[in-house]
Amino acid sequence: MKVLVINCGSSSLKYQLIDMTDERVLCKGLCERIGIDGSAITHQVGDKKWNEEIAFPTHTEAFMKVVEMMTTGEGAVVKDKSEISAIGHRVVQGAEFFTKSEIVTEDVITKIDELSPLAPVHNPAHVQGLRCAKKVFGDIPNVVVFDTTFHQTMPKQAYMFGIPYEFYEKYAIRRYGAHGTSHRFVSIAAAEYLGRDDLKMVTCHLGNGSSISAVKNGKCIDTSMGLTPLGGILMGTRSGDLDPSVVCYMNELTGISGNDMSDLLNKKSGFLGVSGVSSDKRDIETAAAEGNERARLASNMFDYQLKKFIGAYSAAMGGLDCVVFTGGIGENDQPVREKACADMEYLGLKIDTEKNKIRGQEILDISAPDSKVKVLVICTNEELMIARDTKALVEAAK
């Protein structure tokens, strides 16, 4: 079975074609600036890449170009789109309605659309992608895999906010979390690597968007992001957790409110807002090394908040067996891992600083020999997780 994995953004379409016989990636790519001047596609097979500027008025044209790149020319990996057995889609927000991955029906698409107020940037784009995929690929099965379903095992005391209960009853305002597919992938990989299912684990997905989860015996019991991906620790352009009065006070002082306030907290805060330099952690570290105090502050805030979550979640689980780092920062930023694990010997956690310098392994154990807690760096693979769910659901439906 060949599964096409799709991740649609409002102006982008990421894709991977995976042969599920051996879980090998046949090709992958990105259509960007859809509906905007300067749109283009990057298509990759192995180490070879093809780039082409081409107009994409909508996601439909982007899907058609993906089919063309996969089936014709030097980058072809299949003879015809009929060789693709199913399509798996990443969807950010499934709320309480979706507790597992689902085969797509019109009712499923309608419900994802109805949940758009909880993910206004993401869910409408996913709906676009689902409809365009059906238009271009016809009647082959489509499956949706939600970022939120892994977090559905959280107990009520973890996901509820301290607001009047009727807001939860009427509007389902609660903690949903995000990056669930990544947290699920690395927690499964860690359990397999360590040969144990009874682990108390903190998984740290760190990138431009970052979230941390407490995973006990394979199930999520808490996570750092909240109603939306804005909550938790400092991120590239997102503020992370705030005293709600900060928002009220900023509104009183500046008059900023509504969508403008959301834009400020989601796109102009975090590393970018604190440092004034960049939203990219690499640029922050470079500026900090050159003596930029605000960049150093942004870096220190991130490291401090990450350490706090690891400690808090170990308390919530009654112990700690494993810490996992993943995502662009988690997999590549050695100082972040070292600072997060520094002075944690009281938890039995200690890393080997030389092992921490190693790069490029799918799973890297950076624990010190005398560490009671395993510390792993695991390359996340959300696309493979989506493909596995898609394969399982399609085969079960036959």
Protein Blocks (a to p, Z undefined) as FASTA:
>chain_A
ZZddddddfkbccdddddfklopafbdcddehehiahiacdddehjbccddddddfblml
mmmmmmmmmmgcjklcbfbfklpmbdcdddfblcjmlgcdcdddfklmmmmmmmmmmmmm
lmmmmmmmmmmmmmmnomadcddddfklmmmmpcfklmpccbdfklmmmnopacebehkl
mmmmmmmmmmmmnopakbccddddddfbdcddddeehiafbdfbdfbmkbccddfklgbj
adfklmmmmmmmnopacjllmmmmmmmgmjllmnomamcfklmmmmmmnopaklmmmmmm
mmmmmmmmmmmmmmmnopafbdcdedjklmmmmmlmmmmmgoilmnopacdfklmmpghi
abdcfbdfklcbdcddddddfklmmmmmmmmmmmmmZZ
